[in-house]
Amino acid sequence: MLSAVADANDFVTALEQTKPLVDIRLRYEEVEQTGIVDNAHAETLRARLGAQTGKFLDTSLLAEGEAMVRLDRDYRPDNAVATYTRYPVVADPENYQLNRLSLTNTSLPQTAITVGRQRIILDDQRFVGNTGWRQNEVTFDAVRVVNKSVTNLTFDLTFLDKVHRQFGVDSPQGTYKGDSYLANVAYQWRIGKLTAFAYLLDFDPIAGLSGALDPRRGSTSTYGGRFAGSWPVAAVKIGYVASYAWQKQRGDNPLTFSNDYFLGELNVTWQGFKLAGGEEVMQGNGTVGFATPLATLHLFEGWADKFLTTPPNGIKDPYGSLGWTGTHLLGLDSVGATVIYRGFEAERVDTSYGSEWDFALTGKWHHYAALLQYANYTAAAATPLTIGRNTSKFWAQLEYVW
């Protein structure tokens, strides 16, 4: 009897500890691209609303829905559908769906087990992320186990069988199915975090999708490691990142390949300023380039998103950036500015793809965040048509997160 009363009290407490999940984003995106008739003008409003309970029997429930409304339809929302083709692609289709629904249990010591539709972000999102830049984020139907029983050591293991992509429920490429495995093991030292990973992806074919859109081309086995950290020197903090991965085809992938990935970066932070320089290299064998189908791609190789798929001859992306962040300025909690320059070259042959300048201004005040962002990509004369179009993009965004 006492146990039943205690359980009832725990259940009531879990409900009382329920937290709302609110994320509302209003965005305007304009795209001008050489060779396409009209500029894209995408005015969109996205709302994610849900809740996460407290723990009952060491288990919490998270439920969240998403609605994405096209306020202006002067853009092409899906490159797999032949509509609005007079406009450039802005991959924010109208969409109404269950975004997340999962249970997380922590009854095992230093272990969290999450079952259901969930958000998964690993390391810098180069290989696994939620594509949070787009209005419809990527979520996964998965079982994820995170264990921290050993001091400074984290085991992060996932089995997933569905990827709900940013193209939405009505798109032919909106959902990838197939059994995939993610393993990420990390050890934290004082000077940085060393990570080893294996991402084994196997996607089923989708009727009507062929060539570059065939999900099976993303069926890959990727093995690698990453080290990232920083070290203070007087008033300066020196940061460093190095990563390597090797990839081959997996499952029913119609292509055969063995490609490598390299990343090296050094950065210096001082009194709110951050200066960074590095190079990312993704190999290609002349037929197919290194693939990262679960990455948050907007974070890499330019905000103009010209290299969402690695070219067949691979890509070398040397870059430099300068950023600044200040607090309690202009009545805002924080203000930031960033400028990035990138030069793009083929990895396999001696060919330039072009270059890009990126700029961003950010501001935060309580639960609100504002963003102005601009990207300008200039193609080299001999680049392939798919990436050989000069492209400029502008974004203005206001977001409320509770």
N, C-alpha and C positions, 0 to 999 in steps of 0.2 A: 504494500500500500504506500509506504513511504517512498519507494523507488518510483512508483507511478506518479506521485505528486511531484517528485524532483524532476522527472522527465517532462511533465507538463510545464513546470516553471522554466526549465531550460528552453522548451519550445517557445514559450511566450517571450523569453529574453531574446532569443534569436530573431523573432519577428520585430521586437522593439529596436534591435540593433541594425535593422535593415537600412541601407543607404541608397538614396536615389542615384541614378546614372543619367546625366543630362549632358548632351554634346550637340550644340546647334551651330551650324556653319553656313554663312552666306558668302557666296563667292562670285566674282566676275572674272572670266578668263577670255582674253582676246588672242587669236593666233593668226599671223600673216605668214603664208608659205608660198614661195615661188612655184608657179605651175598650177595652182589651184585657183578656181575662178573667184571665190569670195573669201573674205576674212571670216573666221569663226568668232561669234560673240556668244559666250556661254554664261548666262546668268542662272545660277542654281542655288537651291536651298536644301540643306540636308539636316535631318534631325535624328539623333539616336536617343531613345528614351528607354529606361529600364530600371532595375533595382538589383542589389545584392544583399542577401540576408546575412545575419550573424550566424554563428555555428550552433547546430543542434546535432548531437552525437558526432561531434568533430567534423560536421559537414555543412557547407554553405551552398546556397543556390544563387546563380546569376542568370538573369533573363533580360534580354535587350532586343528591341525592335528597331528597324531603320526605315526611314522614308526619305527619298531623294526626288525632289520636284524640279523639273526644267521650267524656269520662269521665262526663258528665251530659247527658242528652238533653232537658232541660226548656227548650228554646228553639227558635225557628224559624231554620234555618240559611240559607234561600234564599228570597228574596221572589218568585222566579219559579216556585216549586213549592208547591202547596197542601197542605202537610203541616205539622204542629205549629202550626197557625194560631191556637191559643188563647194562644200566647206571642208577645212582641215578637221582631223579627228581631235575631239576632246572627250576622253573616255569616262564621261560622267552620264550614263544613261538614267532615265527615270526608273526608279526601283523602289519596291516595297517588300520587305522581307524580314524574317527572323535573323537578326545579326549574330547573337550569341545566346546559347542556352546550355549551361553546364553545371555540374556538381563538382565541388572540390572537397576532398577528404584529407584530414591531417592526423588521423589516428595513429599512424606509424611514426616513430620518433624521427624528427628532422626530415620528414617526407611529406610532399604534397602530391596528391593524385587527382588530376582533373579529367573528367569524362564529359564529352559532349562537344557542342559547337563552341569554339574558343578562338581567342587571339593568341598567336605565337610569334614572338620576336626574339631572334637569337643574334647575339653580338651586335655588329654594326648594320644588320639587316641586308648584308651583301648576298647572303644565300637564303635566308628565311626571314620574312617580315610580313607586315599586315598591309603594305601599300597605303599607309595612312594619309599620304598626300592626296589621293583621289577621294572623291566624295563617298563612294562605296568602298569600304575597306575589304580586305581579304580575310576570311576566317576559315577555320579548319574543323571538320568533324574528326575528332581524335581522342586518343587516350594518352595523356602526358604524365610522366612521373619525374619529379624533381627531388633529389635526395642530397642533403648536406650533412650527413652523419659524421664525416671526417672533416676536421677543421680546415677551412680554406679550400676544400675540394667540393665541387658541385657536379653531380651527374644529372643530365637533362636528357631524357629518353622519350620519344614520341612515336606512336603508330597512328597513321591517318589514312582514311579511305576516301575523303572528299575534300576538295578545295573550292570554296565559294569565292569566285573571283570578282574583280571590280566591275565587270561588265554586266552584272545583275542577273536576275532570275530568268528574264525573257531572252537572253542572248544565247546563241548556239555555243558560244565559248564561255558561258557564265559559270559552269561547274565542271571541274575535272574530277574523274573518278579513277580509283586504282589504289592498290596497297603500297604505301610508302613508309619509310622509316627514317627518323632523324635522331642522331646521337651526337651530343655535345658535352664534352667533359672539360672542366676548367679548374685550374689551380691558381689561387691568388697569392702572389708574393708582394712584398713591399714595393718592389720596383715595377710591378705590372702583373697582368693576368695572361697565363699561357693556356691556350685552348686547343684541343684536338677534336676533330669532327668527322663524321661520316654521314652523308645525306644520300639515301638510296630511294630514288623516285621512279615510280612505274605507273604511267597513266594509260587509260584505255582510249581507243580511238573514238571519235565523235563523227557521226554521219554528216557529210557535207563539208567537213573541215579537212583540207589537204594542204600540201606544201608547207609553208612556214607556219600555218595555223594548226597543223596537225599536232594534237597534244602529245603524241608518242615521241615527237622530237625533243620533248623535255624529259623523257625517261632516261635518267642518267644515274651513274654512281660517282659520287664526288667525295674525295678523301683529302683532308688537309689539316692545317694548323694555323694559329694566329697568336701573336704576342703584342700586347698593347699596354702602355703604361706611361708614367711621367716621373720626373725627378726634379726637386727644387734646387736651384742654384742661386743663392742670395734671394733677390726679389723676383727672379725669373723662374718659371716652370718650363722645363723642356719635356716635350712629349714625343712618343715614338710609336709607330705601328709597323709591323711586318707580317705578311701573310702569304701562304702558298697553298695551292690545291691542285690536284690532278683529277681529271674526269674522263670517263669513257661511257659508251652507250650501255643501256640496260633494258631488259624486257623486250618489248616489241618495237623498239626504236628502229626505224628503217635505215638509219645511217650508221656507219662504222667510223669511230674516231678515237683519238687519244690527245686531249688538249690540256694545257697547263694554265694556271692563274698565278699572278704575282702582284703583290702590293707592298710599297714601301713609302712611309711618310715620316717627316720630322716637323715638329711645330714648336713654337715658343709663345708663351703667354706672359704678359706683363701689364699690370694695372688696367685690366679690361681689354687690352689689345691681344689679338692672336694672329700670328703670322705662320702660315703652313705651306709646305711644298712637298710634292711626292709624285709618284707615277703608279698607275694601275695598268697591268698588261693582261689581256685575255687572248689566248692563242686561237688560231683557226687553221684548218688543214686545207683550205681552198674550197671546201664544200660546206663546212659547218663550223661555226665558232663556239667557244665555251658558252654553256647555257646556264642561266640562273632563273628558272621559271617561277621560283617562290620568293624572289628578292623584292624589296621596295626599290624599284628601279630609278625612281626620280631622284634619289639621293646620290646617284652615281652617273658619271660620264655626261654631265650637263643637264641643266634644268629644261632645256628645249626638248629633251627626250628623243633625240635622233638615233640613239643606239640602244633602244629597248631590247633588240635582238642583236647579238654580237655578229658583225659581218663575217662572211666565210673566210676572209683573210685575217681575221682577228683584229685587235685594236690595241694601240698604245695610247695612254691618256696621261701625259705629263701635265701637272696643274700647280697653280699657286693661288693662295687666297689670303685675304686680310680681313679680319673681323674686329668689331668693337662692341662691347656691352657696357652700358652704364645703368645705375640704379637711382630711383627717386629723382627723375628728371622730367620736366614739362608736365608735372602732375601725374606722371605714370610710375608704376612700380619698377619697370625696367624698359630700356630702349636698346635696340641693337641695329648694327649695319654690317653688311657683308659684301665683298666683291671677290669674284673668282675668275681666273683666266684658265682656259684649257686649250691644248693643242691635240688634235686627233690624227693618228697615223696608223696605217696597216701594220700588223705585227709580222706577217709572213712575207710581204713584199715591200719594196720601197715606194710607198704611195701615201700622200697626205689626204686625209678626209676633210680637213678644214679646221676651224677654231671657233671658240665660243667665249663670250663674256656673260657673266651672271651677276645680278645685283639684288639685294634684298634689304628692306627696312622693316623692323618689327617693333611692336610696343605691347606691353601688358599692363592691365589695371584690374586688380581683383580677379574676377572670374572671366574677364574679357581679354582677348588677344587679337591684335590687328596686324595685317601683313600687306606690304607692297613688294612685288617681286617681278623682275624682268630678266629675260634670257634672249640673247641674240647669237644665232649660229650662222656662220659664213662658210659655205661649202667651198672646197677646193675645186678647181676646174674639171678634174678628171674623175670625180667621185661617182659611184653608181647612182642611178636615178633615185632609188629608195632613200638615200641619205644625201643626195646631191642637190637638195633644194634649200636655198637660204630660208631661214625660219626665225621669226621673232615672236615671243610670247610675253604677255603682260597679265598679272594677276592682282586683284584687290580683294582682300578677304577680311571678314570679321567673324570671330568665333567666341561662343560662350560655353564654358565647361564647368559643370558642378560636380 
